[in-house]
Amino acid sequence: MAKIQTGLGRGLGALISDANFMQNNKNRDGQQQNQASPLVSISEIDIEKIEPNPYQPRTEFNLEAIEELSQSIKLLGLIQPITVRPIANGKYQIISGERRYRASKLAGIKSIPAYIRETDDNGMLEMAIVENIQREDLDAIEVAVSFQRLIDECNLTQEAMAERVGKKRTTVTNYLRLLKLPAEIQFAIRAKKITMGHAKSLLGLENPKMQLKLANQIIEQDLSVRQIEAKIQKLNEGKKEKKEKEVIELPDNYFKVIETLGKYFNNNISIKRNPKGEGELTIRFSSDIEMDNFLKALEENNL
């Protein structure tokens, strides 16, 4: 595969010069942004005064990617500021940009540029989740957990949440449904062994054991989404046929019971039976007279 070219053909030296120019002018740009928007400011903050985000939706970070970013920061500096909020004792808490923060610490940077925003815990949680969903490479389960947190901790409806994150409600619903899958399958999704498409297909099965069985087949046999959908359709059709067979096929003596009792209850009798012989007999009566007639028949026949 041809290597992707960047910088419109210009050399690395030109890109570094551009980065240095941006780094030298970030304070002036921050002052201009302050004048334009009093709610957001940008400052150079001592990295030791910055704390990680306790509401961080991402639970795992790729160490190799952070090391690569760290090398870039050593060479170019941090080009894109992180976003923080002020907390007690002159410190700051990250709203978004924890990967950049970790890479900067690894690079030995003493201070980094940051946008400063005033917000409460709920507002911070919302911003952190929305920022990550829109800009970071969260896996499907992290996205689903993030959506669930917005519902539980910020009291958002699915409609309101979909509007916040800029996604369709059906998309939000599909992510939330992933949390109904067994933990083993959720782990496989996070490990990128099973795709979102596979997971949505597995939700077409109600039995968790069958879901796990098919999930293992996906991994072991490298099945496509279409292949797994065909398997699930076949399983569901077989289950439906089996259920219909169980309901319809009754022994002859059962029909005799229905016929005998039906004479007293206007044929409002039904029997359900499973292959083991277990089931239920339902009698529906429309008046006290029907029940009196039935009792009279029992007494006359000494039953």
ABEGO torsion letter per residue (X at the ends): XBBBBBGGGBBAAAAAAAAAAAAAAAAAAAAAAAAABAABBBBBBBAAABBBBAABABABBBAAAAAAAAAAAAAAEBABBBBBBBBBGGBBBBABGAAAAAAAAAAGBABBBBBBBBBBAAAAAAAAAAAAAAABBBBAAAAAAAAAAAAAAAGBBAAAAAAAAGBBAAAAAAAAAAAABBAAAAAAAAAGABBAAAAAAAAABABAAAAAAAAAAAAAAGBBAAAAAAAAAAAAAAAAAAAAAAAABBBAAAAAAAAAAAAAAGGBBBBBBBAAGBEBBBBBBABAAAAAAAAAAAAAAGX
